[in-house]
């Protein structure tokens, strides 16, 4: 065989090889196109890439991540969040929010009297645990000072105003509302409370006046008292008025 003949044969083989390769490429392209037009590309086998692509996303991925934390960490739930170990953390919120509470209420559970100790209430002052006196004063004019002293062994509350009944009077005098104290008057053993009595008008404008020689003082609760009046009695008219019980003497004589 001559050199030219050998070269011609080699060229023919090379051309045939290229033709077969081109034909194979074309057939592969046609096969892929047919698959895409039909049921899609058929998976040739599992791979890391396809497994990663097949992982669920959205809510399903969150549920999967919450149910099985990645890595070797442990899951703990505090306030509606789930935390993984080395695989990171993910927080989930409840649909209605979270409610925290200790399950118990704080409170002392005790009531306090006007000035008594916790859980106790002072008894009311009355004629059985106090001593009451009635003293005529020179200033203000036509005034009587009532003094109530606690003779008992416990604190007592002197509430309201004296229910004063002079002689045979059918009614009791009204109270001056402007003398109402800001707090209940509480008497410790040996302490005194006070009230003032306007007996008659200083300018003589009162009517239906008479002289009273006896007096009975009623309290808000309990027994009454009968303090002695001056021997000559006291003159009263229809201006007769009492004050509320006061903690100090000046407050009682301010009206």
C-alpha positions in Angstrom: 0.0 0.0 0.0 1.3 3.4 -0.9 1.6 6.3 1.5 -1.2 8.2 -0.3 -3.5 5.2 0.0 -2.8 4.8 3.8 -3.4 8.5 4.4 -6.7 8.4 2.5 -7.9 5.5 4.6 -7.0 7.2 7.9 -8.8 10.4 6.8 -11.9 8.3 6.0 -11.9 6.7 9.5 -11.5 10.0 11.2 -14.5 11.5 9.3 -16.6 8.4 10.1 -15.7 8.7 13.8 -16.7 12.4 13.9 -20.0 11.6 12.1 -20.9 8.9 14.6 -20.1 11.2 17.5 -22.2 14.0 16.0 -25.0 11.5 15.4 -24.9 10.3 19.1 -25.0 13.9 20.4 -28.1 14.6 18.2 -29.9 11.5 19.4 -29.2 12.5 23.0 -30.6 16.0 22.4 -33.7 14.5 20.8 -34.2 12.1 23.7 -34.0 15.0 26.3 -36.4 17.1 24.3 -38.9 14.3 24.1 -38.7 13.7 27.9 -39.3 17.4 28.6 -42.3 17.4 26.4 -43.7 14.4 28.3 -43.3 13.4 31.9 -40.1 15.4 32.6 -36.5 14.3 33.1 -36.2 10.9 34.6 -33.9 10.8 37.6 -31.0 8.5 37.0 -30.3 7.8 40.7 -30.0 9.5 44.1 -27.4 12.1 44.6 -26.5 14.6 47.3 -27.8 17.5 45.1 -31.2 15.9 44.4 -31.6 15.0 48.1 -30.9 18.6 49.1 -33.4 19.8 46.5 -36.1 17.5 47.7 -36.0 18.9 51.3 -39.5 20.5 52.2 -39.7 24.2 52.5 -42.1 26.7 54.2 -44.2 25.5 57.2 -43.4 21.8 56.5 -39.7 22.6 56.7 -40.3 24.5 60.0 -42.2 21.5 61.4 -39.5 19.1 60.4 -36.8 21.3 61.9 -38.7 21.7 65.1 -39.4 18.0 65.4 -35.8 16.9 64.8 -33.1 19.5 65.5 -30.1 19.3 63.3 -26.7 18.2 64.7 -26.1 16.6 68.1 -27.8 19.3 70.2 -30.9 18.8 72.4 -34.2 20.6 72.0 -35.6 22.7 74.9 -38.8 24.7 75.0 -39.1 28.0 76.8 -41.7 30.6 76.0 -42.7 29.0 72.8 -39.2 28.6 71.2 -37.3 25.5 70.3 -33.5 25.6 70.4 -31.2 23.1 68.7 -27.6 22.4 69.7 -24.8 22.7 67.2 -27.4 22.9 64.4 -28.5 26.4 65.3 -31.8 27.6 66.8 -35.3 28.2 65.5 -38.1 30.2 67.3 -41.7 29.3 66.9 -44.7 31.3 68.2 -48.0 30.0 69.4 -51.2 31.0 67.6 -52.7 32.8 70.5 -49.5 34.2 72.1 -48.1 33.0 75.4 -49.5 33.5 78.9 -47.2 33.5 81.8 -48.3 33.2 85.4 -47.1 31.9 88.7 -50.4 30.3 89.5 -50.8 32.2 92.8 -51.9 35.7 93.9 -49.9 37.9 96.1 -51.6 39.6 99.0 -51.4 40.0 102.8 -55.0 38.6 103.2 -55.5 40.8 106.3 -57.6 43.8 107.0 -56.7 46.7 109.2 -58.9 48.7 111.4 -58.8 52.5 111.5 -55.5 52.5 113.4 -55.5 49.0 114.8 -53.0 46.2 114.2 -53.2 44.0 111.1 -56.3 41.6 111.2 -57.9 43.6 114.1 -60.4 46.4 114.4 -60.6 48.8 117.3 -63.7 48.7 119.5 -66.0 51.7 119.6 -65.6 54.1 122.6 -68.7 54.2 124.8 -69.7 54.9 128.4 -68.4 51.6 129.7 -64.8 52.1 128.8 -64.5 55.9 129.0 -65.1 58.8 131.3 -66.9 61.9 130.0 -66.9 65.4 131.5 -68.7 68.6 130.5 -66.9 71.9 131.2 -68.2 75.5 130.6 -65.6 77.6 128.9 -65.2 81.4 128.8 -64.0 81.5 125.2 -65.7 81.1 122.8 -68.9 82.5 124.5 -71.7 80.2 125.4 -69.7 77.0 124.7 -69.4 73.7 126.5 -66.4 71.4 126.2 -67.0 67.7 126.2 -64.0 65.5 127.1 -64.0 61.7 126.7 -61.0 59.8 128.2 -60.2 56.2 127.5 -60.2 54.3 130.8 -59.9 50.8 129.2 -56.8 48.7 128.3 -57.4 48.8 124.5 -57.5 51.4 121.8 -61.0 52.5 121.0 -62.5 54.6 118.1 -64.5 57.7 119.0 -66.7 57.9 115.9 -69.4 60.4 114.8 -70.5 63.1 117.2 -72.0 63.3 120.7 -75.7 62.6 120.8 -76.5 65.3 123.4 -79.8 65.3 125.3 -80.3 68.2 127.6 -82.8 68.0 130.5 -86.1 66.7 129.1 -85.5 67.7 125.5 -87.4 65.6 122.9 -84.7 66.0 120.2 -80.9 66.2 120.0 -79.0 69.1 118.6 -77.7 69.0 115.0 -74.0 68.7 114.2 -71.9 71.3 112.4 -70.9 69.4 109.2 -67.9 71.6 108.6 -66.2 70.1 111.7 -66.0 66.6 110.2 -62.5 65.3 110.9 -60.3 63.8 108.2 -59.7 60.6 110.1 -61.4 58.6 112.8 -60.5 59.7 116.3 -58.7 56.8 118.0 -58.0 56.9 121.7 -55.2 54.9 123.3 -55.6 54.0 126.9 -55.4 57.3 128.9 -55.9 59.5 125.8 -58.8 61.9 125.4 -61.0 63.1 122.6 -63.1 66.3 122.5 -66.3 67.9 121.1 -67.6 71.4 121.4 -71.2 72.4 122.1 -72.6 75.9 121.1 -75.2 76.4 123.8 -76.9 79.6 122.6 -76.4 82.5 120.2 -73.9 85.0 121.5 -75.9 88.0 120.3 -79.2 86.8 121.9 -80.9 86.1 118.5 -81.8 82.5 119.5 -85.3 81.7 120.6 -87.1 79.2 122.9 -84.3 79.4 125.5 -84.3 77.6 128.8 -81.8 76.4 131.5 -80.8 72.8 131.5 -79.3 71.1 134.6 -78.8 67.5 133.3 -77.1 66.1 130.2 -76.8 62.6 128.7 -74.2 61.9 126.0 -74.9 59.0 123.6 -72.1 57.4 121.5 -72.2 55.8 118.1 -72.4 52.3 119.8 -72.7 51.0 123.3 -73.6 52.7 126.6 -74.2 56.4 127.1 -72.6 58.7 129.7 -74.1 61.3 132.1 -71.5 64.0 132.7 -72.4 66.5 135.4 -73.2 70.1 134.4 -72.3 73.2 136.4 -74.6 73.5 139.5 -76.5 76.5 138.2 -77.1 74.6 134.9 -76.5 76.0 131.3 -78.6 78.2 129.2 -79.6 76.9 125.8 -81.7 78.1 122.9 -82.6 76.9 119.4 -79.1 77.7 118.2 -77.8 74.6 120.1 -75.2 72.8 117.9 -72.5 70.2 118.5 -69.2 69.4 116.7 -67.9 66.0 115.6 -65.5 64.3 118.0 -62.0 65.8 117.5 -58.5 64.5 118.3 -57.5 67.8 119.9 -59.1 70.5 122.1 -58.5 73.4 119.7 -60.5 71.6 116.9 -63.4 71.1 119.3 -63.6 74.9 120.2 -63.0 76.2 116.7 -66.7 76.3 115.8 
